[in-house]
Amino acid sequence: MPMVRSLGRAASQLLQSSSCGCGVSLVPVRAIGVSPRQVASDASFHSVTFSESDHPRVLITGGLGQLGVGLAKLLRKRFGKNNVILSDIRKPADNVFYSGPFIFADILDYKNLREIVVNNRITWLFHYSALLSAVGEANVPLARAVNITGLHNVLDIAAEHNLRLFVPSTIGAFGPTSPRDPTPDLCIQRPRTIYGVSKVHAELMGEYYHYRYGLDFRCLRYPGIISADSQPGGGTTDYAVQIFHDAIKTGKFKCYLRPDTRLPMMYIDDCLKATLEVMEAPAEALTMRTYNISAMSFTPEELAQEVQKYVPELQMSYNVDQVRQAIADSWPMNFDDSNARRDWGWKHDYDLPELVTTMFSYLGSDSRIAQAN
């Protein structure tokens, strides 16, 4: 029986969504697990395959983060409300709770997670539980537990029960020695954050489980994701969300990155669309298990120029945060996503002008914006 490092129940209930930042010490406990040798031989006895039902039965972990609620909404439209279960360890807002099935799921509790998969006949699992870069650097033991131990639990359960598993990766999986313009799917990956290291680990473990145990593992490397539904969380790419809020409220924005810092970005609707498309793609069409996806790439200066078409009096200034600037300088400037476009037909809908128009339309009308329009 494998030994893993986990967290106490009270501590773990504070984790798993990207907004967490508390300090908790780790406590060694014994997990109820399954050895890799058992996975291949036992999987066929417990699986409910996609072909045996009209629609997949979906579980989303870490579902109250930036992407989970939107993904649940998209999948429920496609597969039916009751076939998509959103989960997290935090209390959901009323509109989320009443929009469809929601359950408590702690990815560090192997036994509970396994029971959820079995009792709900889950066939697809989207694993979004993670601590992001800024929080992870502030508490490395916590990030290691959630991002790595939690992943191992999910991998074993997915392999045992023949699930189709999606785990997102990120531009943070690359480092200063990676080619930056463009960054291909396969190249040197030496990230310098625990978040990035854990994502490279997830990519490689998922690929290993695919070739060793036949796990249907699928992964996309997300660029910076921009959404009007979630507040900026202090991440390196979050300036591209904050600028809209500040433009509307004050007409002023102070950016923590240099004006010429180019990073790949994507509107959330494109991100969710790509995630569903890669999960629905025929297995034989996939030439790899982890793909870059991209839509646009811009600098703070270019974004400000586009925003000023709606808020002409926007005053843009810069106060460079050396920590976040160093992270941005180690990340890709452009993603090469030609393999995704070739293998499963990926095509984005939102470029920079469409992104800015959509963000302002969602964030509400303002006298400055109305006058500009």
N, C-alpha and C positions, 0 to 999 in steps of 0.2 A: 504493500500500500504506500503510495508516494506521500512524502511530507511536503507541505506547502506552508508559506508564511501568509497568515490572514490577519484580519482585524476583529476586534470584539464587535458584537452586534451594535452597541450604542455608537461606537466610533464609525463603523461602516455605514451607518444610516446617514452620515453627513457627507458621503463621498459621491462617486460615480457619475455625477453630472458636472459639466465643465465649469460651473460657477463656484465649486467648492474650493476653500482655501484654508481649512482649519489644520491645526497641528495635532497629530495623534501618534502615539508610539505603537509599534507593532507587537503583537503577541503571537507566539508560535502556537498553532493548534493543529490537530490532525484532521485532514479533510477526507470525506468519504469519496474516493475517486475510483477510477478505472485505469488499469495499466494499459499501455499502448498495445501489448500483446493481445489483450482481450478485445480491443476495439474491432479489429477486422473480423474476428470469428463471431462476435456477438451481434454485430450491427444488423444483420439480416433478420434477426428474430424480433427486433423491436421497431423497425422502421415502418413509417407510413409514407410512401413515396408520393410525389406530386401527381403521377399518372393515375393514382387510385382515387383521386378526388377531383371535383370540378375546379377548385381553386386551392392555392396553397393556404396553409394555416400558419400565420405569421406571428412572431414574437419580436418586439423591438426593445432592447435593453438600453438603459440610459436615455429613455425616451423624452425626458423633459428638458433636454439640452436644445441647442440651436436648431437641429435638423429633425429630431424625432417626431415632434408634433406634426410638422408639415409632411413628413414621410407617411405617417399614419393616415393623415387625411387623404393623400394621394392613393395609397394602397387600398383604403376602404372604398373609395370610389370605384376602383378596378375590381376588387375581389369580394366586396361586401363588408359591411360594418362589423359583423361578428367574427369575421375571419382574421382580424388584425388586432392583436393585443399589445397595447402600449404598457411599458413597465418602467419603474424607477424606484428609488428608495426615498424620494421626497413626496410630499403631499401635492397632488396636482391642483391646479385652479379649477373652479367649477365648470368652466366651459370645456376644459379638457376631459375632466372626469365624466361628464355627461355626453361627450361626443362619441364614445365607444368604449369597449372593454379596457379597463385599466387594472393592473395588479401590482402588488409589491414584489420586486425581484431583486435580490442581492447577489451580484455575480461572484462574491467571495464566499457565498454559502452554496457549496457544490450540491448538496443533497436537495435543498429547496429549489434550486434552478433545474435540477434534473426532474423533480416532481412536476414542475410547471410544464416542461416539455412533454412529459409522458401524459399527464392528465388532460392537457389541451391539444394533444395530437399535433404538435408543432411540426411543420415541414420546412419552413424558411425562418432563419434567424438573422436579424440585423443587429450587430453588436456595436452600439454607440457609446457604451460606458467608458469613460476615460477622463483623466485629468489633463488639461491642455498645458501649453508650454510654460506660461508665466507661473501658474499655480504649481506645476510640477517642479520647477526649479526652486521654488520656495519650500517644498517638502518632498524631497526625493524618495524617502521610504514609502510615503503614501502613494506617490505616483507609481513606484515599482510594484506595490501591492495591487493597485487597481488596474494598471495598464498591462502588467505582465502576468501576475497570478490569476487575475480575473480572466484574461485571455486564455490561459491554459485550461481553466475550467470549461470555458465555452468550447474550445477546440475538442476536448475529450467528449463532451456531451454531444456535440454536433457529429463527430465521427461515429460514436456509439449508436446514435439514432438516425443516421443517414440523412442529416439535414443539409439543405443548401445554405451555406453560411456566407454572409457579407460582413467584412470588417473594413472600415474606411482607413486609408492612410492619408498622407499630407505632403505638402511641399517641405514641411519640416523634417522629412525623412532624408533629405539631402544635406550636404555640409559644404564647407568652404573649398574642398578639393573636388567637388562635383562640377561638371560642365554646367554653365549657367544660362547660356543663350545660343541655342535652346538646350534644355535638359531632356535627354532621351529616357525611355523606359528603363533601359539597362545601362548602368554606369556606376562609377564609384559612389558609395553612400557612406559618409562618415559624419553623421550629425553630431552636434555638441550640446544637445539638450536631452534630458531624460525622456521627454515626450518623443523627440525624433528617434532616439535609440529604441524606444519601445515600439514604435511604428515599423522600423526596419525589422525588428524581432518578429512582429506580427506578420509582416509580408513573408519572411522566410519560413516561419513555423507553419503558416497556412499552406505555402507551396509544398513543404515537406509532408504535411498530413495528406495533401492531395496525392502525391506520388507514392507515399508509403501505405496509406490506408484507403485511398479512393475518395477522400472527402471532397465534396463539391464546394471548394473555397473560391470566393471571388472578392476582388479588392480594387478600389479606385483611389488614386492619389488626388485628393481634392486641392485645388488652389485656395486662395482666400475667398471665403463665402460671404456675400453681402445680402442682408435681409432687412426688411423694414419691420419685421415682427419681433426681433430680439434687440435688446440694448447692447451696446458695445461692452466687451468684457475686459478691455485692457490688453488684448493680444496685439501682435505686431501688425496685423492687417486691419485691425479694427478702426484705424483712422478713416478708412473708406466708408464706414457707417457713421461715425461720429460727425463727419463734416456736414452731413445732411441735417442732423439734429441741430447743430450749432448755427448753420446757415439760416434755418427757419426761426430759431429762438432769438439769436443775437446778431446775426449778420457778420459774425467774426469766427474765425477758426484758426487755432494754433496747432500745427502739425508736428509730431515728434519724430518724423523721418525727413531726410533731406528731400528737396523738391524733385530731384532727378532719380529717386529710388524706384526702380521698375520691378513690379511683382505681378505674377499671374493672378487673375481674379475671376469670379463667376457669380452671377446672380443665383439666388437660392433655387428658383424654379428650374433652371438648367441643371443644377446639382442633383435635385431630386429626380428629374427626368432621366439623367444619366444613370443614376443608381438603379432605378427600375429597369431600364433598358439592358444593363449588363446582367441583371439577375434573370431576365427573361430570355437572354440570348441562348441559342442552342449551344450545348457544351462543345460540340465539334467545331463551332466557329471560333472558339477562343484559342489563340495561340500562346497565351500566357495567362497567369492568374492575377497579376497586378498591372493595372494600366494607368498611365497619366491621362487626365482629362483637362481640357482648358477651354476658355471662351474668349478672353481678352487679356491684355496686359497693359498696364498704364502706370504713370507716376503720379504723386500727389499734385504736381503742377498741372498735368493734363486733366486730372479729375476736377481740380478747382476751376479750370477754364470752362469745362462743360457745366459745372454747377452755376457759374456766373451768368450763363444764358438764362437762368431762372431767377437768380438773385444777383443782379449786376453789381450791387454795392458790397458784395461779400469781401471782407478784408482777410486776406490769407497771410499768416505769419508762420515762422518756423522756430521751434525750440527743440533741437535734436536730442533725443534720449539715446545715449551712447550704447546702452544695453540692447534696446530694441533695434537700433541701427545696425549693430554688429550681427544680430540675428538675421535681419533682412538682407545684409550684404553676403550672408552665407547661403541664402535661398536662391532658387531659380528665378531668373528674370522672365523667361518664357518656357512654357512646357511644350515639348514635342509630343502631341497626342495622335500622331498619324496612325499608330497601330489600332487605337480604339476606333478611329474613323473608318479604317479598312476592315477590321474584323467584325464589328457589330453595328456599324453604321452610325456612330456617334456624330451628332451635329448640334451645335449650340444655337439658341434663338436670340440671345441678348448680347449685343455689343455695348460699348460705353454710352452712346447716346440713348439707346433704349433703356439701359440700366438707370440712368439719371432721371429720365422721364417717369419711369415706373416707381422709383423711390419717392419722388416728390408727390406723385399721385396717391401713394399709400400713406404718407406721413401727414397729409392734410393740407388744406388750402391756407395760404397766408397772403396778406395783402401784397407783399413784395412779389410773390409767385404769381398771383392772379394778375397783377399789373404787367408782369413780364410776358405772361401768356396772351 
